[in-house]
Amino acid sequence: MKSKIGWVVIIVELGLIAILTTKYWKEINGFVDLLISPKIIEIKLNSEPQKRDEEIESTKETPSRVMTPTPKIKIITPTIIKKKIYPTPTDDDTPWGVARQVGEVTWTMKIGEDEKMATAKEIWNALNNYRQTHGSQILNWDTKLADYAQNRAVYLSSIKNVDEHKGFSDFLNNENGFDKLGFTALGENISYGYKLNGVHTIEWMYAGDKPHNDNQLDNKWNYVGIGVDGLATCLIFGTGKF
């Protein structure tokens, strides 16, 4: 009896198992697969090595630096305006072209100026032409007289005036000028302040007063030397060359 009951129980249990197995087959199959079949789990590894802290810090975006523009200073140079002072014209009753004596041997004259100053040779040519028209012989050029005349012209230009022949007299009387120049008789005509060509120097200025005109036309002279510097002229006449 007991054995029959045992089989019945077993049969019933098997029946229950069959019924349950049929109902829950998918779940049981999945559970068995989990226990029997190994599950493959894929893990994707990052191929790039992990950056160190320093490298991570360096990749952080750095805010762009704000550049403060350097102010430009504009330097303004003032324009210098030179004030021109013009002399106030005054009434001058002095006649034009008339020589007026202002010293023992010094004369002045009111005349116009030329565009350029004459050279020594231009004055020499004008002097000989003027002498010829007045019946005087031509004067020969002398180098020693010309060198001394040039020194005198430079001196007059430096003092911006004439010296009433003081330098000439001192040279002849105190510096043995006659022997140095090689003449027994010497004379001088000097001027300062006139910008004139050769003809105007001889025929306007030096001819303007009797003493200077007589000297440049004197027939006793045979040689001449002439110097020009700036607005200064000097004519040295000589005779008795030795």
Secondary structure, 3 states (H helix, E strand, C coil): CHHHHHHHHHHHHHHHHHHHHHHCHHHHHHHHHHHHCCCCCCCCCCCCCCCCHHHHHHCCCCCCCCCCCCCCCCCCCCCCCCCCCCCCCCCCCCCECCEEECCCCCEEEECCCCCCCCCHHHHHHHHHHHHHHCCCCCCEECHHHHHHHHHHHHHHHHHCCCCCCHHHHHHHHHCCHHHHHCEEEEEEEEEECCCCCHHHHHHHHHCCCHHHHHHHHCCCCCEEEEEEECCEEEEEEEEEEC
